[in-house]
Amino acid sequence: MSGMMLFLASFVVLMLAVGLMAIGVLARRPAITGSCGGLGGVPGVSPDCGGACGRTCLRQRDEPSIPQHGPASRRRTGGEPMPVPAAVKDYMSRPVVTVNPDMDILEAMKVLLERRISGAPVVDRLGNLVGMLSEKDCMRVALDAGYHGQWGGRVAEYMHPEVETVDADASIFDLASRFLRREYRRYPVIKDNRLVGQISRRDVLQALTALSEERT
């Protein structure tokens, strides 16, 4: 009888030792990444679950969290450079066709007709912008000559002394809006108070067309 009791006691001790060893092995294993079924019915890890299984899903302890990238993460960030607006200097005409204030008006009209331009800046001998001669000014000269039969005079007598200019670094879009509000067909382009070019409605229209084609 004592031998049977000793055998049963030894068997119980052996089973307890095996159980403790199994518990130690399981405690050292990290949580398994994958199915929400987990390990032996214990809640596991599923990065795709999102809690839809109704269980508590845990990430692997030793695995760092990796952010998920999708369409929302590819949006433009603040660090990306914004497109630079197109400037007037990129589309202006140069060299500039100019006339002198002391030039005969008929000679100046021939310059406009030969160059097929609707107007020209008037520049003195020092290179200063002193006026603007337009087709409308020349039309007035021709009309007066038709009534009175007399041609002649200096450019200074017919030009517009007050000149509206545009800066070379101005936006081509702002200039387009300006053309819509005003009756002018062209503007002298100024850089550091010096005449560097001229830009017309047609130049702006060509610029806007080219920019639209680049963005489509």
Secondary structure, DSSP 4 states (H G I P E B T S, - for coil): -HHHHHHHHHHHHHHHHHHHHHHHHHHHSPPPBS-TTTBTTB--B-TTTTTTTSS-----TTSPP-PPP-GGGGSPPTTSPPPPPPBGGGT-B-SPP-B-TTSBHHHHHHHHHHHT-SEEEEE-TTS-EEEEEEHHHHHHHHHHHHHH-----BGGGTSBSS---EETTSBHHHHHHHHHHS--SEEEEEETTEEEEEEEHHHHHHHHHHHHHHH-
